[in-house]
C-alpha cells in the first residue's frame, strides 16, 4: 500500500507546467524545422522555374508565361439582378 508520504512532494500544477513547457519546446523546434524546409523547397522551385525558362530561351520558344502567373483572365464578380 502507498503511504501518504509518497505523495507529499507531488504537485500536479508543476507536473502540468513541465509537460506544457516540454510540449511547447517540441512544437516550436519542429515548426522551425518545417519552416526551414518550406523555404528550402521554395528556393528549389524558383531555381527549377529559372532553369526551364533558360532552356526555353535557348530553344527559341516564344511566349513563355511569367513564372508566378496564376490565371490569364481577371475574375469579375457576378452581377446581381
N, C-alpha and C positions, 0 to 999 in steps of 0.2 A: 504494500500500500504506500501511496505517496504521502509524504508528510507536508504540512503547511509550510515548512521552512524551504522546501524546494521551489515554491512559487513566490518567495519574498522578493527576489531580485528580478523577476519577470515583469516588465512594464509593456503592456500591449501598445501604448502610444509610441514608444521608442521603436518597437518592432515594426509597426506600420510605417513610421517615418523612414527607417532604414530601407525597407522594401521599396517605398516610393522613391527614395533617393537613388537606389541602385537601378530601378526601372527607368528613371529619368535619364541617368547617365548612359545606360544601354541604348535607349531610343535616340538620344542626341548623337551619340557616336555613330550609330548606324545611319541616321539621316544624313550626317555629314559625308559618310562614305558613299551613300546613294547619290547625293547631290553632286559629288565629285565625279561619279561615274556618268551621270547625265551630261555634265559639262564636257567630259572627255568624248562621249558619244556624239554630242552636238558638233564638236570640233572635227571629228572624223567625217561626219555627214557633210560639213562645209567643204572639207578637202576633197571628198568624192564628187560633189557638185562641181567644184572648180576643175577637177581632172576631166570630167565629162565635157564641160564647156570648152576646155583646152583642146580635147580631141575633136570636138565638132568644128572648132575654128581651124584646126589643121586639115580637116577633111573638106573644108569649104562649105559646110552645111549652113544655110542661111535661115533666118527666122527662128532662132532658138529662143524659147521663152525665158524671162528672167527667173533666177533661182528660186525666189520665195513667192512667186505669184500664185494665188490660190484659185482665182477664177477670172475668166476673160470678160464677163459682163457683170456690171454692178447690179446688185439686187435692189429692187424697188418695192416699197410696201404696197400691199393690195389696197385698192381704193374701196372705201365703204359707201354703200348706196342706201 
